Amino acid sequence: MYPVPNKKHSRSILKRLSAMAVVMGVVNSQVAVWILRTLGVYLTKDAAIVQMMRDHTGFFGLAILLHPVIMVAEGAVIASRDFWNLIKTYIITVCFHFGMLKFASGSFPAVWRTFFFFQLIRLVNFGYRVIKGHQKGYLS
């Protein structure tokens, strides 16, 4: 991808990294959810919090599932040297994330949901940039 794009090699590398990311996302997600459901007592002694963690793992698991795929897409954007898009994405997602935590996360499940939407915005933006980069030829 840098300094001179090589369509054959970068596409092959991106496919392999994406496949590994999906596998790692599934594994990480399942392990993280299992930890919250079965080992929560080692994270806190408060029984109410342990129960909430056990009951509300859905959005948390989804956020963890997306993370490795996002890292591959973000790495591809960095490799294409599209730093302006990277900076815009960071600013938008951090503002959205803190705004959601402050104004729309009045419950424990809402915090997990906020983390999921944070990851989803990053996935959509970086994924779009990777696809657009392939079409333009600078990330192929």
C-alpha atoms as one frame of an Amber mdcrd trajectory, in Angstrom:
protein
   0.000   0.000   0.000   2.905   2.305   0.675   4.944   3.793  -0.908   3.692
   2.305  -4.192   0.363   0.466  -4.197   0.595  -3.165  -5.255  -2.916  -4.295
  -6.085  -2.250  -8.038  -5.934  -0.314  -8.104  -2.685  -2.328  -5.579  -0.720
  -5.648  -7.208  -1.643  -4.294 -10.598  -0.570  -2.948  -9.240   2.710  -6.180
  -7.380   3.430  -8.252 -10.530   2.827  -6.067 -12.618   5.138  -6.028  -9.962
   7.847  -9.802  -9.555   7.586 -10.366 -13.303   7.934  -8.085 -13.432  10.982
  -9.835 -10.382  12.434 -13.262 -11.999  12.101 -12.035 -15.174  13.826 -10.361
 -13.176  16.592 -13.455 -11.005  16.980 -15.669 -14.036  17.478 -13.244 -15.619
  19.948 -12.681 -12.382  21.887 -16.385 -11.656  22.009 -17.298 -15.100  23.287
 -14.547 -15.086  25.912 -15.430 -11.567  27.103 -19.118 -12.443  27.416 -18.239
 -15.671  29.221 -16.046 -13.746  31.673 -18.840 -11.262  32.429 -21.396 -14.036
  32.857 -19.342 -16.413  34.976 -16.413 -14.560  36.539 -17.981 -11.203  37.382
 -17.428 -11.805  41.089 -13.688 -11.407  40.447 -14.254  -7.976  38.891 -16.376
  -6.541  41.705 -17.825  -7.680  45.016 -21.101  -5.779  44.514 -23.746  -8.421
  43.796 -26.034  -5.971  41.946 -23.280  -4.992  39.523 -22.292  -8.631  38.996
 -25.920  -9.406  38.147 -26.171  -6.443  35.742 -22.981  -7.521  33.984 -24.359
 -11.044  33.707 -27.718  -9.884  32.343 -26.543  -7.243  29.853 -23.713  -8.663
  27.759 -25.305  -8.314  24.300 -24.033  -4.922  23.174 -20.734  -5.462  24.973
 -20.169  -8.699  23.074 -21.033  -7.017  19.779 -18.611  -4.146  20.440 -15.813
  -6.622  21.168 -16.752  -8.599  18.042 -16.312  -5.538  15.810 -13.043  -4.323
  17.286 -10.487  -6.499  15.384 -12.219  -5.827  12.047 -12.097  -2.103  12.779
  -8.391  -2.354  13.559  -7.713  -3.953  10.152  -9.711  -1.256   8.358  -8.060
   1.501  10.408  -4.640   0.049   9.622  -5.481   0.068   5.914  -6.512   3.718
   6.150  -3.245   4.526   7.927  -1.281   2.587   5.299  -2.977   4.615   2.577
  -1.801   7.753   4.430  -5.325   9.173   4.614  -4.529  11.014   7.837  -7.168
  13.730   7.441  -9.926  11.098   7.414  -8.321   9.420  10.407  -8.330  12.669
  12.401 -11.946  13.455  11.432 -13.035   9.963  12.458 -11.302  10.250  15.824
 -12.844  13.661  16.533 -16.356  12.613  15.497 -16.340   9.297  17.351 -14.849
  10.712  20.562 -17.362  13.587  20.616 -20.220  11.198  19.895 -19.000   8.733
  22.491 -18.637  11.254  25.319 -21.877  12.963  24.336 -23.759   9.670  24.438
 -22.189   8.735  27.768 -23.130  12.111  29.261 -26.637  12.583  27.848 -28.017
   9.185  26.828 -26.485   6.593  29.133 -28.567   6.634  32.263 -28.365   2.890
  32.793 -25.834   0.122  32.731 -27.117  -1.424  29.446 -27.046   2.041  27.849
 -23.306   2.270  28.526 -22.712  -1.006  26.655 -24.955   0.238  23.849 -22.884
   3.431  23.644 -19.684   1.385  23.287 -21.310  -0.652  20.507 -22.424   2.445
  18.583 -18.953   3.945  19.032 -17.477   0.852  17.386 -20.173   0.746  14.694
 -19.460   4.341  13.611 -15.756   3.538  13.349 -16.466   0.371  11.363 -18.722
   2.155   8.895 -16.308   5.033   8.349 -13.109   3.009   8.077 -14.846   0.299
   6.036 -16.164   2.923   3.647 -12.689   4.423   3.277 -11.170   0.997   2.529
 -13.819   0.241  -0.109 -13.468   3.721  -1.615  -9.685   3.332  -1.563  -9.970
   0.072  -3.484 -12.147   1.744  -6.094  -9.723   4.664  -6.477  -6.754   2.319
  -6.635  -4.674   3.757  -3.800  -5.639   0.969  -1.425  -5.850  -1.944  -3.809
